[in-house]
Amino acid sequence: MSTTRKGLKQSKEVREKIRIKVKGHKHSIETLLKMSAAKLGSKYSEETRQKMSTKKNKAVIVTDLHTNIIKEYISQKMAAFALGIGVVTIRKYIYLGKP
């Protein structure tokens, strides 16, 4: 019999106890230095960087409803910048399926 709790939800009381216990917890300077040293010199492979780039940047197609001009942007951030609106607004339009 496994002792893992994987897949089981904790009660609200338990979650609240854990939240209170870890609230405000900060790593010591020594721990921060150890974590920094562990990552020092490690680099992502070219393949991994390519995967991260393609996952992060998804093309956004915007249609101007007044002129019916269609414009494609390489990312949500670029579309938001060009249109002068926030990235969250772009995400909401995509989620809701609005043109």
C-alpha positions as a Markdown table, in Angstrom:
| # | Residue | x | y | z |
|---|---|---|---|---|
| 1 | Met | 0.0 | 0.0 | 0.0 |
| 2 | Ser | 1.4 | 3.4 | -1.0 |
| 3 | Thr | 1.6 | 6.2 | 1.5 |
| 4 | Thr | 1.5 | 8.9 | -1.0 |
| 5 | Arg | -1.3 | 11.4 | -1.1 |
| 6 | Lys | -1.0 | 12.0 | -4.8 |
| 7 | Gly | -4.4 | 12.8 | -6.3 |
| 8 | Leu | -6.0 | 13.5 | -2.9 |
| 9 | Lys | -7.1 | 17.0 | -2.0 |
| 10 | Gln | -6.4 | 18.4 | 1.3 |
| 11 | Ser | -9.1 | 20.0 | 3.5 |
| 12 | Lys | -9.5 | 23.7 | 3.7 |
| 13 | Glu | -8.3 | 23.6 | 7.3 |
| 14 | Val | -5.1 | 21.8 | 6.4 |
| 15 | Arg | -4.4 | 24.1 | 3.5 |
| 16 | Glu | -4.9 | 27.1 | 5.8 |
| 17 | Lys | -2.5 | 25.7 | 8.3 |
| 18 | Ile | 0.2 | 25.2 | 5.6 |
| 19 | Arg | -0.4 | 28.7 | 4.2 |
| 20 | Ile | 0.1 | 30.3 | 7.6 |
| 21 | Lys | 3.2 | 28.2 | 8.3 |
| 22 | Val | 5.0 | 29.2 | 5.1 |
| 23 | Lys | 3.7 | 32.8 | 4.9 |
| 24 | Gly | 6.6 | 35.2 | 5.1 |
| 25 | His | 9.3 | 32.4 | 4.8 |
| 26 | Lys | 12.5 | 33.6 | 3.2 |
| 27 | His | 15.6 | 31.6 | 2.3 |
| 28 | Ser | 18.7 | 32.4 | 4.2 |
| 29 | Ile | 21.7 | 34.1 | 2.5 |
| 30 | Glu | 23.6 | 30.8 | 2.6 |
| 31 | Thr | 20.8 | 28.9 | 1.0 |
| 32 | Leu | 20.4 | 31.6 | -1.7 |
| 33 | Leu | 24.1 | 31.4 | -2.5 |
| 34 | Lys | 24.0 | 27.6 | -2.7 |
| 35 | Met | 21.0 | 27.7 | -5.1 |
| 36 | Ser | 22.9 | 30.3 | -7.2 |
| 37 | Ala | 26.0 | 28.2 | -7.3 |
| 38 | Ala | 24.0 | 25.1 | -8.3 |
| 39 | Lys | 22.7 | 26.9 | -11.4 |
| 40 | Leu | 25.9 | 28.7 | -12.3 |
| 41 | Gly | 27.2 | 27.7 | -15.6 |
| 42 | Ser | 24.2 | 25.6 | -16.7 |
| 43 | Lys | 22.7 | 26.5 | -20.0 |
| 44 | Tyr | 19.7 | 25.3 | -21.9 |
| 45 | Ser | 20.4 | 23.3 | -25.1 |
| 46 | Glu | 19.5 | 24.9 | -28.4 |
| 47 | Glu | 16.7 | 22.4 | -28.8 |
| 48 | Thr | 15.2 | 23.3 | -25.4 |
| 49 | Arg | 15.5 | 27.0 | -26.2 |
| 50 | Gln | 13.7 | 26.5 | -29.5 |
| 51 | Lys | 10.9 | 24.6 | -27.8 |
| 52 | Met | 10.5 | 27.4 | -25.1 |
| 53 | Ser | 10.4 | 30.0 | -27.9 |
| 54 | Thr | 7.7 | 28.3 | -29.9 |
| 55 | Lys | 5.6 | 27.5 | -26.9 |
| 56 | Lys | 5.8 | 31.1 | -25.6 |
| 57 | Asn | 5.1 | 32.9 | -28.8 |
| 58 | Lys | 1.8 | 32.1 | -30.4 |
| 59 | Ala | 0.7 | 34.0 | -33.4 |
| 60 | Val | -2.2 | 36.4 | -33.0 |
| 61 | Ile | -4.4 | 37.4 | -35.9 |
| 62 | Val | -6.4 | 40.6 | -35.4 |
| 63 | Thr | -9.2 | 41.8 | -37.7 |
| 64 | Asp | -10.1 | 45.5 | -37.7 |
| 65 | Leu | -13.9 | 45.5 | -37.7 |
| 66 | His | -14.2 | 48.9 | -39.4 |
| 67 | Thr | -11.8 | 48.3 | -42.3 |
| 68 | Asn | -11.8 | 44.5 | -42.4 |
| 69 | Ile | -8.0 | 44.6 | -42.5 |
| 70 | Ile | -6.4 | 41.4 | -41.0 |
| 71 | Lys | -3.0 | 41.8 | -39.3 |
| 72 | Glu | -0.9 | 39.0 | -37.8 |
| 73 | Tyr | 1.4 | 39.5 | -34.8 |
| 74 | Ile | 4.1 | 37.0 | -33.7 |
| 75 | Ser | 3.0 | 37.1 | -30.0 |
| 76 | Gln | 0.2 | 38.4 | -27.7 |
| 77 | Lys | 2.7 | 40.9 | -26.3 |
| 78 | Met | 3.5 | 42.4 | -29.7 |
| 79 | Ala | -0.2 | 42.6 | -30.6 |
| 80 | Ala | -1.0 | 44.3 | -27.3 |
| 81 | Phe | 1.8 | 46.8 | -27.8 |
| 82 | Ala | 0.8 | 47.6 | -31.4 |
| 83 | Leu | -2.8 | 48.1 | -30.5 |
| 84 | Gly | -2.1 | 50.0 | -27.3 |
| 85 | Ile | -3.9 | 47.7 | -25.0 |
| 86 | Gly | -2.9 | 45.2 | -22.3 |
| 87 | Val | -1.9 | 41.6 | -22.8 |
| 88 | Val | -4.6 | 40.5 | -20.5 |
| 89 | Thr | -7.2 | 42.1 | -22.8 |
| 90 | Ile | -5.7 | 40.2 | -25.7 |
| 91 | Arg | -5.9 | 36.9 | -23.7 |
| 92 | Lys | -9.6 | 37.6 | -22.8 |
| 93 | Tyr | -10.5 | 38.2 | -26.4 |
| 94 | Ile | -8.8 | 34.9 | -27.4 |
| 95 | Tyr | -10.4 | 33.0 | -24.6 |
| 96 | Leu | -13.9 | 34.3 | -25.4 |
| 97 | Gly | -13.4 | 33.8 | -29.2 |
| 98 | Lys | -14.1 | 37.4 | -30.1 |
| 99 | Pro | -12.9 | 38.7 | -33.4 |
